[in-house]
Amino acid sequence: MSRIKAAIDDDGQESSVEFSLDEVIAHHQDGTAWKDMNDDDRMSVIKDYAAWLYSRQNGRAGDLRVSVSPNALDR
């Protein structure tokens, strides 16, 4: 299973989180089904999951900037 690595900018502090696409899909339970989303919507869900995971692991929340390679959807 391939992994997605998301870069996190937490108010100037650089970090990252790593996870699988399966984790994102399993965590996504609100709104449109994954198979019915377009690529922009899927990338938004991936970034939201990365921010949630980072916040959970680091006890921080707030204005996080998340970047993910566009290739993340090719898995």
N, C-alpha and C positions, 0 to 999 in steps of 0.2 A: 504494500500500500504506500503510495507516494505521500509526501508531506508538503504542506504549504507553510512558508515562512513569511510572516508579516512583520514589517519594520514599524516600530512604535516610537513616536516623538512625544514624550511626556514633559511638556514645558521645557524643552531644551535637552532633556535627558534621553539619550538614544537607547533603545532596547529592542527586543524582538520576542515573538512567540511563535511556536510551531505546532501544527495540528493537521489533522487529515480532513479531507473534504467530507468524508463520512460523518465525522464529528459535527461539522457545520450543518449538514442536512438533518441529522438526528436532533440537533438543538433547535433548529428552525421549526416552529410550530404555529406561527402566527401568519395569517394572510394567505397569499397565493402558494400553491404547491410548487416545489422546486422545479419539477418538469415543465410547469407552465410559465416560468419566469424567463425574461430575456437576460442577456449577459450583464447588462448594467444593474439589474435588480439582484442578480446572483452575486455580483461583486460587492454590492452594498451589504448584502447579508454576510458575506465572508468578512468584510471589514468590521461590521458590527460584532460578529463573533470574536474576532481578534481583540477588539477593544474590551469586550466582556471578559475574555479569558485573561488578558493582561491585568485588568482591574481585580479580578478574582485572585490571581496569583500574587499580586503586589499590594493589595489593600488600598489601591488608589483608583480614583475615578475623576472624571472631569474632562477637560479639553484635550483629548488625545488625538494626535494625527496619525492615521494608520495608512501605510502604503503596502500594496500587495502586487506582485508581478501579474501582468495581464495573462500570463501563461498559466496561472492558477486554475483557470477554467478548463484547461486542456487535459485534465487528469481523468 
